[in-house]
């Protein structure tokens, strides 16, 4: 079949996905890349060299990813040095992508992020996290009073330094509503401007995502605030991580997290490349350069020592072989 005739058939096909779409987006969606924080916590991944991290940073910038989590600076001297270097690269190259960094709800962890921000001369968002579900409280021997005290102290340190604070409740999808309402209210009262809903063990279904986001929005609206964003951070223990990320976007989260190739703790996170691809196909975000998307995946696989599944939708061996065969066939019949 001549190439022109084939192209005409493709362009003339009917897309049922585009009929009465129900994603319901009224706000722009932003994306946070967790490859260099959650990604390297995978038991199957290695910690990339600084040069490899910087290469990945530039690929994220080229893809239009909005935020990069540069790491957990308080975890080790190497984490501190690499996180600082990434922030300095963003500042030096005047990148559009914004840096964030993770820390426990401990003043010293937040101070480590502040120090990096001051040394790099660039604002770094503070993502401070604490467990919120009954099982996490049991494991840590913490009660709500302890959770609240630690949270308030950490948020206060970040806000006092003039940095935006994102309050992350670990295991949000198994936390009790009254606990979340108390913690969210406290966080907002102390100046946090983002709430991150974390499906830490991949417990949620799309219905759970919708219910949790609706609940969180209700708390925010009830407090009469207009400038508090909602993040979604998911894991893939039930195999629903991409579905859940897209559900979060459809139900009103304004920022969603992901990692290259879905690499992350245990069975991984939402694959950032597939989130980008689906947002483009769904008409929610602008298109990305396919060659840059492939390079992002290839660089991440190489840097983290990750074996790409043959059936990966973008860079899997089977997909590339099929694409090459199609190109040859088109050239042969054109």
C-alpha positions in Angstrom: 0.0 0.0 0.0 1.5 3.4 -1.0 2.5 5.5 2.0 0.1 8.4 1.0 -2.9 6.1 0.9 -2.0 4.6 4.3 -1.6 8.1 5.9 -5.0 9.1 4.5 -6.7 6.0 6.0 -5.1 6.8 9.4 -6.2 10.5 9.3 -9.8 9.4 8.3 -10.2 6.9 11.2 -12.7 7.7 14.0 -11.5 8.2 17.6 -14.1 7.0 20.1 -11.8 8.1 22.9 -12.4 11.7 21.8 -16.2 11.5 22.0 -17.5 13.3 25.1 -14.3 13.1 27.0 -14.9 13.0 30.8 -11.5 14.1 32.2 -13.2 17.3 33.4 -10.0 19.3 33.5 -10.5 23.0 34.3 -7.0 23.7 35.6 -3.6 23.0 34.0 -1.8 19.9 35.1 1.8 19.9 36.2 4.2 17.0 36.5 6.8 16.2 39.1 9.6 13.8 38.2 10.7 11.6 41.0 13.2 9.5 39.2 16.2 10.8 41.1 14.5 10.4 44.5 11.9 7.6 44.5 13.4 6.0 41.4 16.8 5.3 42.9 15.1 3.7 45.9 14.1 0.8 43.7 16.0 -2.4 44.8 16.7 -3.0 41.1 18.2 0.4 40.4 21.6 1.8 41.0 22.3 5.4 42.0 23.5 7.2 38.8 26.6 9.3 38.6 26.2 13.0 38.9 26.8 13.4 35.2 24.0 10.9 34.4 21.7 12.8 36.7 22.4 16.1 35.0 21.8 14.5 31.6 18.4 13.2 32.8 17.6 16.7 34.2 18.2 18.2 30.7 15.9 15.5 29.2 13.2 16.4 31.7 13.6 20.1 30.8 13.3 19.3 27.1 10.1 17.3 27.7 8.4 20.2 29.6 8.3 18.5 32.9 7.5 21.1 35.5 9.2 20.0 38.7 12.1 17.6 39.5 12.7 16.1 43.0 16.4 16.4 43.2 16.7 14.0 46.2 16.7 13.7 49.9 19.6 16.0 50.9 19.7 15.0 54.6 20.1 11.3 53.8 23.9 11.4 53.1 26.8 13.7 52.1 26.4 12.3 48.5 22.7 13.1 48.5 23.5 16.6 49.7 26.2 17.2 47.0 24.2 15.8 44.1 21.0 17.7 45.1 23.0 20.9 45.3 24.7 20.3 41.9 21.4 19.7 40.2 19.9 22.9 41.7 23.1 24.8 40.6 22.7 23.4 37.0 19.0 24.6 36.9 20.1 28.0 38.0 23.2 28.2 35.7 21.2 27.2 32.6 18.2 29.3 33.6 15.9 26.3 33.2 12.2 26.4 33.4 11.9 23.3 35.4 11.7 23.9 39.2 13.5 22.0 41.9 12.0 20.3 44.9 13.6 18.2 47.6 12.3 15.6 50.1 12.8 15.5 53.8 11.2 14.0 56.9 9.1 16.2 59.1 12.3 16.9 61.1 13.7 20.4 61.3 17.2 19.2 60.3 15.9 17.6 57.1 14.1 20.8 56.1 17.2 22.9 57.0 19.3 20.8 54.6 16.9 21.8 51.8 17.1 25.4 52.9 20.9 25.3 52.8 20.9 23.9 49.3 18.5 26.6 48.2 20.7 29.4 49.6 23.9 27.9 48.1 22.3 27.5 44.7 20.6 30.8 44.8 17.3 29.3 43.7 14.0 28.5 45.4 13.7 24.8 46.2 10.3 23.4 47.2 10.2 21.5 50.5 8.4 18.2 50.3 8.2 17.1 53.9 6.6 13.8 54.7 5.2 11.8 57.6 3.1 8.6 57.9 -0.6 9.1 58.3 -2.3 5.6 58.3 -3.0 3.5 61.4 -0.4 0.9 60.4 2.2 3.6 60.0 1.4 5.1 63.3 1.6 1.7 64.9 5.0 1.0 63.2 6.4 4.3 64.4 4.6 4.3 67.8 3.2 7.7 67.1 -0.1 9.2 67.9 -1.9 12.1 66.2 -0.5 14.6 68.7 3.1 13.5 67.8 2.2 13.6 64.0 0.8 17.1 64.4 3.8 18.4 66.5 6.4 17.1 64.1 4.5 18.4 61.1 4.0 21.9 62.4 7.7 22.2 63.4 8.9 21.1 60.0 6.5 23.2 58.0 7.3 26.3 60.1 11.0 25.9 59.4 10.4 25.9 55.6 7.9 28.7 55.6 10.0 30.9 57.8 12.8 30.5 55.2 10.5 31.7 52.4 10.2 28.4 50.6 7.0 26.8 49.3 6.1 23.7 51.4 4.4 20.6 50.1 3.0 18.5 53.0 3.2 14.8 52.1 1.1 12.3 54.1 2.6 8.9 53.5 0.1 6.0 53.1 -2.7 8.6 52.6 -4.9 6.0 50.9 -5.2 4.0 54.1 -5.5 6.9 56.5 -8.7 7.6 58.5 -10.7 10.7 57.3 -10.5 12.4 60.7 -6.8 12.0 60.8 -6.3 13.5 57.4 -8.7 16.4 58.1 -6.7 17.3 61.2 -3.3 17.0 59.5 -4.4 18.9 56.3 -5.9 21.7 58.4 -2.8 22.0 60.5 -0.5 22.0 57.5 -2.5 24.7 55.8 -2.8 26.8 59.0 1.0 26.6 59.2 1.6 27.8 55.7 1.9 24.6 53.5 0.6 25.4 50.0 0.4 21.9 48.6 -1.0 18.7 50.0 0.5 15.5 48.5 -1.7 12.4 48.6 0.6 9.4 48.6 -0.5 5.9 47.7 2.6 4.6 49.3 1.9 0.9 49.0 -0.3 1.0 45.9 -3.5 0.3 47.7 -5.8 2.6 45.8 -8.2 2.0 42.9 -9.5 4.8 40.6 -12.6 5.0 42.8 -10.4 5.5 45.8 -8.4 8.2 44.0 -11.6 10.1 43.2 -13.0 9.7 46.8 -9.7 10.9 48.4 -9.3 13.9 46.1 -12.9 14.9 46.6 -12.4 14.6 50.4 -9.2 16.7 50.3 -10.7 19.4 48.2 -13.6 19.5 50.6 -11.2 20.2 53.5 -9.4 22.9 51.5 -12.6 24.6 50.4 -14.0 24.4 54.0 -11.0 26.3 55.2 -11.7 29.1 52.7 -8.3 28.9 51.0 -7.9 29.2 47.2 -4.1 28.7 46.7 -3.5 25.1 48.0 -2.7 22.6 45.4 -3.3 18.8 45.4 -0.5 16.3 44.4 -1.0 12.7 43.6 1.9 10.2 44.2 1.2 6.6 43.4 2.8 3.2 43.5 2.1 0.1 41.4 1.5 -2.8 43.8 -1.9 -3.5 42.3 -0.9 -2.8 38.8 -3.1 0.3 38.7 -0.6 3.1 38.9 -1.1 4.6 35.5 -4.9 4.3 35.7 -4.7 6.0 39.1 -2.5 8.8 37.9 -4.9 9.5 35.0 -7.9 9.3 37.4 -6.2 11.8 39.7 -5.8 14.2 36.8 -9.4 13.7 35.8 -10.7 14.3 39.3 -8.8 17.5 40.0 -5.3 16.9 41.2 -3.2 19.7 39.7 0.1 17.9 40.0 1.0 14.2 39.4 4.3 12.5 40.2 6.0 9.9 38.1 9.4 8.3 37.3 11.1 7.3 34.1 10.0 3.8 33.1 8.1 3.6 36.4 11.2 2.8 38.3 10.7 3.1 42.0 10.4 1.6 45.4 9.2 -2.0 45.3 7.3 -2.5 42.0 7.6 1.2 41.0 5.7 4.4 40.3 3.7 5.9 37.5 5.8 5.8 34.3 6.4 9.5 33.5 6.8 8.8 29.7 3.3 7.0 29.6 1.7 9.8 31.7 3.1 12.3 29.1 2.0 10.2 26.2 -1.6 9.8 27.5 -1.9 13.5 28.4 -0.9 14.3 24.9 -3.3 11.8 23.3 -6.0 13.1 25.7 -5.6 16.7 24.6 -4.6 17.8 28.1 -1.0 18.7 27.5 1.0 19.8 24.4 2.7 17.2 22.3 6.3 16.1 23.1 9.1 15.3 20.7 9.0 11.5 20.3 12.8 11.3 19.9 13.3 13.2 23.2 10.8 10.9 25.0 12.8 7.9 23.8 16.1 9.4 24.8 14.7 10.2 28.3 13.7 6.5 28.6 17.0 5.2 27.2 19.1 7.5 29.4 17.1 6.5 32.5 17.4 2.8 31.8 21.2 3.1 31.3 21.8 5.4 34.2 19.8 3.3 36.7 20.9 0.0 35.3 17.3 -1.0 34.5 16.3 -3.8 32.1 13.5 -2.5 29.9 10.7 -5.0 29.3 10.4 -6.2 25.7 6.8 -5.0 25.6 7.4 -1.4 26.9 5.1 0.8 24.8 7.8 3.3 23.8 11.3 1.7 23.9 10.6 -2.1 24.3 12.5 -4.3 21.9 9.3 -5.7 20.4 7.9 -2.2 19.8 11.1 -1.0 18.1 11.3 -4.1 15.9 7.7 -3.5 14.8 8.3 0.2 14.1 11.4 -0.6 12.1 9.5 -3.2 10.1 6.7 -0.7 9.4 9.2 1.9 8.2 10.8 -0.6 5.8 7.4 -1.7 4.5 6.4 1.9 3.9 9.6 2.7 2.0 9.2 -0.4 -0.1 5.7 0.3 -1.2 5.9 4.1 -1.6 
